[in-house]
Amino acid sequence: DRDEIVRLGPRGDVVWRTNVGGFVRGTLSVARNGDVLAGVFGPAPRQVRLTAGGVARGEFAVQGTGARQFGVQGGALEDDDGTLVFGAQDDRLYAVGADGRVRWEFLTGGDVDAPATLLADGTLAFGSDDGVLYAIADAPPDPDR
């Protein structure tokens, strides 16, 4: 059982592999600077950020249950300010700044497994396992701004 993200070269050769300590079950995303963003499942669920060379640059943990089947489904969306937006199975959508601090979080009635989408007008759209499609037109205020 490997808990790795693997980068392959153009000929299928392994360029690097990085152990992230949990299952990576969802889609990866790429930040503007080329970093790889991935959601990780338990026992320590979190969003991780790896350099294009596979070196861990940062992570944001979410409260887990200790189960390997609980976590963050996929890579984050990065907004114009460098804030990462992602959902987790703790029923929340998170916005985490480049400094690693939570800018805001939005509680739903179910897991937030699918990635959020940023619409042209700045609205964030995302679904939850509670059966609701959410649209946040104005992000909650950042308490530090």
Secondary structure per residue as TSV (DSSP state, phi and psi in degrees):
chain	resnum	aa	ss	phi	psi
A	1	D	-	360.0	114.9
A	2	R	-	-110.7	135.6
A	3	D	-	-109.6	62.4
A	4	E	E	-122.6	154.5
A	5	I	E	-107.3	130.9
A	6	V	E	-121.1	130.2
A	7	R	E	-102.6	126.9
A	8	L	E	-102.5	147.1
A	9	G	-	-82.9	178.3
A	10	P	T	-62.7	-21.4
A	11	R	T	-102.0	10.9
A	12	G	S	86.5	5.1
A	13	D	-	-78.6	150.3
A	14	V	E	-78.7	118.2
A	15	V	E	-84.3	-44.7
A	16	W	E	-158.7	160.7
A	17	R	E	-140.4	136.1
A	18	T	E	-128.6	126.0
A	19	N	E	-78.4	124.6
A	20	V	-	-109.6	4.2
A	21	G	S	72.4	21.9
A	22	G	S	-177.4	166.3
A	23	F	-	-64.6	140.9
A	24	V	-	-111.7	104.5
A	25	R	-	-106.7	-18.5
A	26	G	S	-106.1	-176.5
A	27	T	-	-67.7	141.1
A	28	L	-	-83.2	156.3
A	29	S	E	-131.0	166.1
A	30	V	E	-122.9	128.2
A	31	A	-	-74.7	166.6
A	32	R	T	-57.7	-32.2
A	33	N	T	-87.6	4.5
A	34	G	S	95.6	-4.1
A	35	D	-	-63.9	149.6
A	36	V	E	-95.5	130.2
A	37	L	E	-113.0	130.1
A	38	A	E	-143.4	141.8
A	39	G	E	-87.9	143.6
A	40	V	E	-125.3	139.3
A	41	F	B	-89.7	171.0
A	42	G	T	-52.9	171.5
A	43	P	T	-79.5	-8.7
A	44	A	S	-123.5	80.2
A	45	P	-	-66.5	140.5
A	46	R	E	-171.5	168.5
A	47	Q	E	-101.2	129.1
A	48	V	E	-115.2	154.5
A	49	R	E	-128.8	120.9
A	50	L	E	-115.6	145.0
A	51	T	-	-66.5	166.8
A	52	A	T	-60.9	-17.4
A	53	G	T	-93.5	2.7
A	54	G	S	89.9	9.3
A	55	V	-	-90.5	132.9
A	56	A	E	-62.9	125.4
A	57	R	E	-104.1	-29.1
A	58	G	E	-178.1	169.3
A	59	E	E	-155.9	157.5
A	60	F	E	-132.2	115.3
A	61	A	E	-84.9	145.0
A	62	V	-	-113.3	154.2
A	63	Q	-	-63.7	122.5
A	64	G	-	-109.3	-177.9
A	65	T	-	-106.9	-8.0
A	66	G	S	92.5	-12.3
A	67	A	-	-79.9	144.6
A	68	R	T	-72.1	-15.9
A	69	Q	T	-97.6	24.7
A	70	F	-	-127.8	132.2
A	71	G	B	174.3	-150.8
A	72	V	-	-107.9	124.3
A	73	Q	-	-72.9	-38.9
A	74	G	S	-150.1	-177.5
A	75	G	-	-72.3	154.8
A	76	A	-	-80.2	160.2
A	77	L	E	-92.9	137.6
A	78	E	E	-108.6	126.9
A	79	D	-	-89.1	-177.1
A	80	D	T	-62.3	-25.9
A	81	D	T	-89.3	-0.3
A	82	G	S	85.8	8.7
A	83	T	-	-77.5	134.9
A	84	L	E	-95.2	131.7
A	85	V	E	-118.7	126.0
A	86	F	E	-156.4	156.1
A	87	G	E	-103.3	165.7
A	88	A	-	-144.6	168.9
A	89	Q	T	-81.2	10.2
A	90	D	T	-93.4	17.4
A	91	D	S	73.4	21.6
A	92	R	E	-124.0	151.4
A	93	L	E	-106.2	128.5
A	94	Y	E	-110.1	148.5
A	95	A	E	-124.6	115.1
A	96	V	E	-119.2	124.6
A	97	G	-	-71.6	169.2
A	98	A	T	-60.8	-22.7
A	99	D	T	-82.4	-0.4
A	100	G	S	86.5	2.2
A	101	R	-	-95.7	145.6
A	102	V	E	-68.9	123.9
A	103	R	E	-82.3	-42.3
A	104	W	E	-166.4	164.1
A	105	E	E	-142.2	152.1
A	106	F	E	-128.1	119.2
A	107	L	E	-87.9	131.2
A	108	T	-	-113.9	-172.4
A	109	G	S	-99.4	11.8
A	110	G	S	-165.4	173.7
A	111	D	-	-54.2	145.1
A	112	V	-	-111.0	89.6
A	113	D	-	-93.8	-32.9
A	114	A	S	-83.8	152.6
A	115	P	-	-69.5	152.3
A	116	A	-	-77.5	152.3
A	117	T	E	-119.8	133.1
A	118	L	E	-97.7	115.5
A	119	L	-	-81.7	165.0
A	120	A	T	-58.2	-31.2
A	121	D	T	-87.4	5.5
A	122	G	S	93.9	-2.5
A	123	T	-	-72.5	136.8
A	124	L	E	-95.5	127.0
A	125	A	E	-117.4	136.3
A	126	F	E	-159.8	155.1
A	127	G	E	-107.2	163.2
A	128	S	-	-136.2	157.0
A	129	D	T	-68.3	-1.3
A	130	D	T	-81.2	0.6
A	131	G	S	86.7	9.3
A	132	V	-	-108.5	138.3
A	133	L	E	-97.3	117.9
A	134	Y	E	-96.8	147.7
A	135	A	E	-135.6	115.5
A	136	I	E	-105.1	108.2
A	137	A	S	-78.5	-39.8
A	138	D	S	-123.3	118.1
A	139	A	-	-61.2	145.2
A	140	P	-	-54.0	147.9
A	141	P	-	-64.6	144.6
A	142	D	-	-77.4	119.3
A	143	P	T	-64.6	-17.2
A	144	D	T	-95.5	2.9
A	145	R	-	-104.6	360.0
